[in-house]
């Protein structure tokens, strides 16, 4: 069981068209995992206030509908927020 929150760098990065996002949560939480473009517009909601048990998770993100560029993904719970950058190259 995870002892703390963590949001790992996506792999592979740069990617085309899919990548993996790994994170851990230490307790049962409602979790949001969203992807934003460089302007801050939400382009994908991977988890939308979904209740998850403690543990490690791997989310596959397929960006085949998006254009090349820099994107940000944000993991948020009631007491944790973290954002990382990823690069889509087509």
Beta strands, then each sheet from edge to edge (+ up, - down):
strand 1: 6-7
strand 2: 18-25
strand 3: 29-37
strand 4: 42-52
strand 5: 55-62
strand 6: 69-76
strand 7: 81-88
sheet 1: 1+ 2- 5+
sheet 2: 4+ 3- 6+ 7-
end
